[in-house]
């Protein structure tokens, strides 16, 4: 009987997302883990509708029937991957904010780390950011709640920066949307052929964010942004 992804598999995949390791080539990876990683590769490459269960099964080294032992449908696989990816990204944001005591440092930290995550896990990030609208209404609502949490975290940093006089912005909502859009777009244009490192891309986006809100750049962020230069996305 099909079942949703168990907690241990989700935890293992989340660890894989953070570490950047390859479950598909790991002989110790469970079948569920390999299926989710294969789905991430296929959905990012072809999109949800163009991907078949045969594509996913082949990527995981299984027969097409093997998918349905663990997932009731292709959509259920997308949901588990989307939920796990959003939860992982949300933890990245919380940790980045906790790493600095004041709004300017928190904004720089969350923009840098969130951008780095979108580079390091660009295939999963593409699925997380661009394929969630293919979910059922119930599954989409659950993922949307996680997305709203991310937006709320960014808004909170901006509101506190405005209240302290460290940020000069007129509309917190529009600014939060613009900042998150800068990060999300990384997953669209990034390719392993690009010469810039995740840290360089993160530093550039952190500096852009601080300029956008009218804040002085912390010395380290400003230096990194200058040193890593901002060539066009295809550089």
C-alpha positions as CSV (number, residue, x, y, z in Angstrom):
1,X,0.0,0.0,0.0
2,X,1.5,3.4,-0.9
3,X,2.7,5.5,2.0
4,X,4.0,9.0,2.6
5,X,7.7,9.5,3.1
6,X,8.7,8.5,6.6
7,X,10.5,10.9,8.9
8,X,13.9,9.2,8.8
9,X,14.0,9.5,5.0
10,X,13.0,13.1,5.1
11,X,15.7,13.8,7.7
12,X,18.3,12.0,5.6
13,X,17.3,13.9,2.5
14,X,17.5,17.2,4.4
15,X,21.0,16.3,5.6
16,X,21.9,15.5,2.0
17,X,20.5,18.9,0.8
18,X,22.6,20.7,3.4
19,X,25.8,18.7,2.8
20,X,25.5,18.6,-1.0
21,X,26.2,14.8,-1.2
22,X,24.8,12.5,-3.8
23,X,22.3,10.0,-2.6
24,X,22.0,8.5,-6.1
25,X,25.5,7.2,-5.9
26,X,25.4,6.2,-2.2
27,X,25.0,2.4,-1.8
28,X,23.8,3.0,1.8
29,X,21.0,5.3,0.7
30,X,17.5,3.9,1.2
31,X,15.1,3.5,-1.7
32,X,12.9,6.4,-0.6
33,X,16.0,8.6,-0.4
34,X,17.1,7.7,-3.9
35,X,13.6,8.2,-5.3
36,X,13.4,11.7,-3.9
37,X,16.8,12.6,-5.1
38,X,16.0,11.2,-8.6
39,X,12.8,13.2,-8.6
40,X,14.6,16.4,-7.7
41,X,17.0,15.9,-10.7
42,X,14.1,15.0,-13.1
43,X,11.7,17.7,-12.0
44,X,14.5,20.4,-12.2
45,X,15.6,19.2,-15.6
46,X,12.2,18.5,-17.3
47,X,9.6,20.1,-15.1
48,X,6.8,18.3,-13.3
49,X,4.5,17.5,-16.3
50,X,7.2,16.4,-18.7
51,X,8.7,14.0,-16.0
52,X,7.4,10.5,-16.0
53,X,7.5,8.0,-13.2
54,X,9.7,5.9,-15.5
55,X,12.2,8.8,-15.5
56,X,12.3,8.9,-11.7
57,X,12.5,5.1,-11.3
58,X,15.3,4.9,-13.8
59,X,17.2,7.6,-12.0
60,X,16.8,5.7,-8.7
61,X,17.8,2.3,-10.3
62,X,14.3,0.8,-10.0
63,X,11.5,-0.4,-12.3
64,X,8.6,2.0,-12.7
65,X,6.4,-0.2,-10.4
66,X,9.0,0.4,-7.7
67,X,7.9,4.0,-7.3
68,X,4.4,3.1,-6.2
69,X,5.7,0.9,-3.4
70,X,6.7,4.1,-1.6
71,X,4.6,6.9,-3.2
72,X,1.1,6.9,-4.4
73,X,1.7,9.2,-7.3
74,X,4.2,11.5,-9.0
75,X,2.4,14.4,-7.2
76,X,3.0,12.8,-3.8
77,X,6.7,12.6,-4.6
78,X,6.7,16.3,-5.6
79,X,4.9,17.2,-2.4
80,X,7.4,15.3,-0.2
81,X,10.3,16.9,-2.0
82,X,8.7,20.4,-1.9
83,X,7.9,20.1,1.8
84,X,11.3,18.8,2.7
85,X,13.0,21.5,0.6
86,X,11.0,24.3,2.1
87,X,11.6,23.1,5.7
88,X,15.3,23.0,5.0
89,X,15.3,26.5,3.5
90,X,13.3,27.8,6.4
91,X,15.9,26.5,8.9
92,X,18.6,28.2,6.9
93,X,16.8,31.5,7.2
94,X,16.3,31.1,11.0
95,X,19.9,30.2,11.6
96,X,21.1,33.1,9.5
97,X,19.0,35.6,11.4
98,X,20.1,34.1,14.7
99,X,23.8,34.6,13.8
100,X,23.6,38.4,14.0
101,X,22.3,40.7,16.8
102,X,21.1,43.6,14.6
103,X,18.9,44.0,11.5
104,X,21.6,45.0,9.1
105,X,23.7,42.0,10.0
106,X,20.7,39.8,10.0
107,X,19.6,40.9,6.5
108,X,23.1,40.5,5.1
109,X,23.4,37.0,6.7
110,X,20.0,35.7,5.5
111,X,20.5,37.0,2.0
112,X,24.0,35.5,1.8
113,X,23.1,32.1,3.3
114,X,19.8,31.8,1.4
115,X,21.5,32.6,-1.8
116,X,24.2,30.1,-1.1
117,X,21.6,27.4,-0.5
118,X,20.0,28.2,-3.8
119,X,23.4,27.7,-5.5
120,X,24.5,24.6,-3.6
121,X,21.1,22.9,-4.1
122,X,20.1,24.6,-7.3
123,X,18.2,21.6,-8.7
124,X,16.1,21.1,-5.5
125,X,15.7,24.9,-5.3
126,X,14.2,25.0,-8.8
127,X,11.7,22.4,-7.8
128,X,10.9,24.1,-4.5
129,X,10.5,27.5,-6.0
130,X,9.0,26.8,-9.4
131,X,7.1,23.5,-9.3
132,X,5.0,23.8,-6.2
133,X,2.0,25.1,-8.2
134,X,1.5,21.6,-9.6
135,X,0.5,20.3,-6.1
136,X,-3.0,19.4,-5.1
137,X,-4.8,22.2,-3.3
138,X,-4.3,20.5,0.1
139,X,-0.6,19.9,-0.5
140,X,-0.1,23.4,-1.9
141,X,-1.7,25.0,1.1
142,X,0.8,23.2,3.4
143,X,3.7,24.3,1.3
144,X,2.3,27.8,1.0
145,X,2.2,28.1,4.8
146,X,6.0,27.4,4.9
147,X,6.5,30.1,2.2
148,X,4.6,32.5,4.3
149,X,6.8,31.8,7.3
150,X,9.8,32.7,5.2
151,X,8.2,35.9,4.1
152,X,7.3,36.7,7.7
153,X,10.9,36.2,8.8
154,X,12.2,38.7,6.2
155,X,9.5,41.2,7.0
156,X,10.3,41.0,10.7
157,X,14.0,41.9,10.0
158,X,12.9,44.8,7.8
159,X,10.4,46.1,10.3
160,X,12.9,46.1,13.1
161,X,15.4,47.8,10.9
162,X,12.9,50.6,10.0
163,X,12.0,51.0,13.7
164,X,15.6,51.3,14.7
165,X,16.3,53.8,11.9
166,X,18.8,51.5,10.3
167,X,16.7,50.9,7.2
168,X,15.1,53.6,4.9
169,X,12.3,51.9,3.1
170,X,8.7,52.9,2.4
171,X,7.0,49.6,1.9
172,X,8.1,46.6,3.9
173,X,6.0,44.1,2.0
174,X,7.2,45.2,-1.5
175,X,10.8,45.3,-0.2
176,X,10.6,41.8,1.2
177,X,9.2,40.5,-2.1
178,X,12.0,42.1,-4.0
179,X,14.7,40.7,-1.7
180,X,13.3,37.2,-1.8
181,X,12.9,37.4,-5.6
182,X,16.6,38.2,-5.9
183,X,17.4,35.0,-4.1
184,X,14.8,32.8,-5.7
185,X,16.0,33.8,-9.2
186,X,19.4,32.3,-8.4
187,X,18.0,28.8,-8.9
188,X,16.7,29.8,-12.3
189,X,20.0,31.1,-13.8
190,X,22.6,29.2,-11.8
191,X,24.7,26.5,-13.6
192,X,27.7,24.6,-12.4
193,X,29.6,26.1,-15.3
194,X,29.4,29.6,-13.6
195,X,32.7,30.6,-12.2
196,X,31.5,32.3,-9.0
197,X,31.3,30.3,-5.8
198,X,28.2,30.1,-3.6
199,X,29.9,32.4,-1.1
200,X,30.7,35.0,-3.8
201,X,27.1,35.0,-5.0
202,X,25.8,35.2,-1.5
203,X,28.1,38.1,-0.7
204,X,27.0,40.0,-3.8
205,X,23.3,39.5,-3.0
206,X,23.9,40.5,0.7
207,X,25.5,43.8,-0.5
208,X,22.6,44.4,-2.9
209,X,20.1,43.9,-0.2
210,X,21.7,46.4,2.1
211,X,21.9,49.0,-0.6
212,X,18.2,48.4,-1.4
213,X,17.2,49.2,2.2
214,X,19.6,52.1,2.5
215,X,21.8,50.5,5.2
216,X,25.5,50.8,5.6
217,X,27.2,47.6,4.5
218,X,29.0,45.7,7.3
219,X,32.8,45.9,6.5
220,X,33.2,42.2,5.8
221,X,30.2,42.0,3.4
222,X,31.3,45.1,1.6
223,X,34.8,43.7,1.1
224,X,33.5,40.4,-0.2
225,X,31.1,42.0,-2.6
226,X,33.9,44.2,-4.0
227,X,36.4,41.3,-4.2
228,X,34.0,38.9,-5.9
229,X,32.8,41.5,-8.5
230,X,29.4,41.1,-10.1
231,X,29.8,39.6,-13.6
232,X,26.6,38.8,-15.5
233,X,24.8,35.5,-14.5
234,X,26.4,33.6,-17.4
235,X,29.9,34.5,-16.3
